[in-house]
Structures are given as structure tokens and as C-alpha cells.
Amino acid sequence: MSDSDPLLVIVDAANVVGSVPDGWWRDRRGAAERLRDRLAADGLPGHAGPVEIVLVVEGAARGVESVPGVRVEAAPGSGDDRMVELVASASGRAVLVVTADRELRRRVRELGAEVAGPRTVRP
């Protein structure tokens, strides 16, 4: 990868959606789709440069499709494990993982990723 690669932003869909008690539990897939659509429209608020956004979904949110601007990765098992795999495969590229999960934050930091909380992408 080169320095010209855009920032890779990996978003923990379950964690970000679950950070606001707005009834998301009644329709997990719909909540993930709304998050995806907001990310596609807004990108990464406060970041001027180009970004590549990957939304990692699991459980009932599997089946959410990618859209222009947001690639959706359906974790076959643990969403946390899939995010760690994505960070590990980034090959020295700048990576930001959006989650509040303490253990996931620890794991991806060990691989060189930066971390930010759900408010980074929530209105």
C-alpha cells in the first residue's frame, strides 16, 4: 500500500447502532442499513481527506448490502474477529476502527490501528 491510500475506516455496526437506545433492537438489519446510508452520505465527519469505509455487520444484520461509499462485510462469526482480520490485512495502511468495545479497541491498537468511539459517526 502507498501513502496515497485513503484512510481505512472500519465501523463496528452492532456497537455503533447499540450506542443509542432508539429502538434498534426491533429491527437490527434496518438499523444497520440506516447507519450504512448515513455513512455513505456523510463519510467520516471532520475528516477532510478521502476515506474507505467498511461496515462490519453480524447476526441479524447479515444480508445488508454494500452501497457506493460503504463496503459491508458480513462477519461469518464474531464481528470483532472479522474487524481484527481486516486491520491485520491492511498492510501498514492508516486504519481507524470505530467502536466502544474495550477488548476490540485493545486488539486493534496492538495491530497499529487508531480507535474512535461511536460518536465519531453518529449525529
Secondary structure, DSSP 8 states (H G I E B T S, - for coil): --TTS-EEEEEEHHHHHTTS-SSGGG-HHHHHHHHHHHHHHH-STT--S-EEEEEEE-GGGTT---BTTEEEEE-SS-HHHHHHHHHHTTTT--EEEE---HHHHHHHHHTT-EEE-GGGT--
